[in-house]
């Protein structure tokens, strides 16, 4: 591919736009009640709803800092959208947020998610009464620089930053959306406040139409009664990686040699004659009571499911009484109250790493920076990013691209160039011919502008 030598660039066309895909994406959000929900925002700033929509629209188009929001003010964007604000105005708007206003955005996200799930039924496909939904919780440290960042501290990564905790909802056939997210000080422990976050996320999932079983999943940082107890109170399943405490170690050592079942794993071979897997990975389970150090009413009888994988270089001993056992294998245990089969329970638990994909997509987008020195402004930036992520996910599903990353959606659907023309009293947006993903764009437009999906009973 070689550029022509006869090109003369001129920035002079007032009818061109570089992000024509924002039109159907925000039309879809509007049809799900987005702009009505923004009217409940009580930030002490004029036209708060229009400013919030500008921030979210900029994030959808790829803005990862306040200055990038100026990409909404080029060419013919003023003809396609009303209420676009300057970056300086939006920066002042974000700095006017308080903790209570950020919670209003959380409520708006919950309402919008419910509306999007109604408008795009496949957004949470498989979460009906006969299905299952997964609610995954995790946190990450977003590194920041400069001593003016309120709340920044050195966390478990050893980097100076702010901690972001979030909960996602997914199903076996639907990519994750974000139910809740919160910004915390950089040195906050992972599990701090997880009970409240999980309870809010479960309520959000139910409001979004999840009528089937919910399984709450997390890694060992959330191995505690706060997470498990909340899941039990809301009558959901839990699946949490267990820490290798003395009681867990003793339970693993007590598993009988014949109780292990080989599973499909990298390099596994299926023996047709014996109808079984020949694998270096095996699973077993044993009844277990978790959190026996707490009062008796808070003891949790459950299943301890253990996956063991042979070490490539077995150790001579690991310094325990069960040295030979633990030197030969690496053990990965989790507790659960689900009634899934042994192998499926292990598979479903390992899938909780899906939340890491959401974190990666946020860091590749709006959370590339936490742009303000003010803590509440950064919390508001995160809340706007969550709303933008869910709009992008719904747009991807409507465009029959349900598994694509946010960055891919921007390239294919949102950041598509267009030229505005006028015919009668209507605007016509001319898009590139032979665009490879024009079919998905048309599907998104039809969903955004068409009648609501028929209700099924």
HELIX and SHEET records of a PDB file:
HELIX    1   1 UNK A   22  UNK A   31  1                                  10    
HELIX    2   2 UNK A   34  UNK A   38  1                                   5    
HELIX    3   3 UNK A   48  UNK A   60  1                                  13    
HELIX    4   4 UNK A   67  UNK A   72  5                                   6    
HELIX    5   5 UNK A   77  UNK A   80  1                                   4    
HELIX    6   6 UNK A   87  UNK A   95  1                                   9    
HELIX    7   7 UNK A   99  UNK A  119  1                                  21    
HELIX    8   8 UNK A  121  UNK A  124  5                                   4    
HELIX    9   9 UNK A  194  UNK A  207  1                                  14    
HELIX   10  10 UNK A  220  UNK A  222  5                                   3    
HELIX   11  11 UNK A  225  UNK A  233  1                                   9    
HELIX   12  12 UNK A  246  UNK A  253  1                                   8    
HELIX   13  13 UNK A  257  UNK A  259  5                                   3    
HELIX   14  14 UNK A  296  UNK A  298  5                                   3    
HELIX   15  15 UNK A  323  UNK A  328  1                                   6    
HELIX   16  16 UNK A  342  UNK A  350  1                                   9    
HELIX   17  17 UNK A  351  UNK A  353  5                                   3    
HELIX   18  18 UNK A  354  UNK A  363  1                                  10    
HELIX   19  19 UNK A  366  UNK A  368  5                                   3    
HELIX   20  20 UNK A  375  UNK A  398  1                                  24    
HELIX   21  21 UNK A  406  UNK A  409  1                                   4    
HELIX   22  22 UNK A  410  UNK A  414  3                                   5    
HELIX   23  23 UNK A  438  UNK A  449  1                                  12    
SHEET    1   A 3 UNK A  16  UNK A  17  0                                        
SHEET    2   A 3 UNK A 418  UNK A 423 -1                                        
SHEET    3   A 3 UNK A 426  UNK A 431 -1                                        
SHEET    1   B 9 UNK A 153  UNK A 154  0                                        
SHEET    2   B 9 UNK A 160  UNK A 171 -1                                        
SHEET    3   B 9 UNK A 132  UNK A 143 -1                                        
SHEET    4   B 9 UNK A 213  UNK A 218  1                                        
SHEET    5   B 9 UNK A 237  UNK A 241  1                                        
SHEET    6   B 9 UNK A 329  UNK A 336 -1                                        
SHEET    7   B 9 UNK A 300  UNK A 310 -1                                        
SHEET    8   B 9 UNK A 281  UNK A 290 -1                                        
SHEET    9   B 9 UNK A 261  UNK A 262 -1                                        
SHEET    1   C 3 UNK A 153  UNK A 154  0                                        
SHEET    2   C 3 UNK A 160  UNK A 171 -1                                        
SHEET    3   C 3 UNK A 174  UNK A 184 -1                                        
SHEET    1   D 2 UNK A 269  UNK A 271  0                                        
SHEET    2   D 2 UNK A 276  UNK A 278 -1                                        
END                                                                             
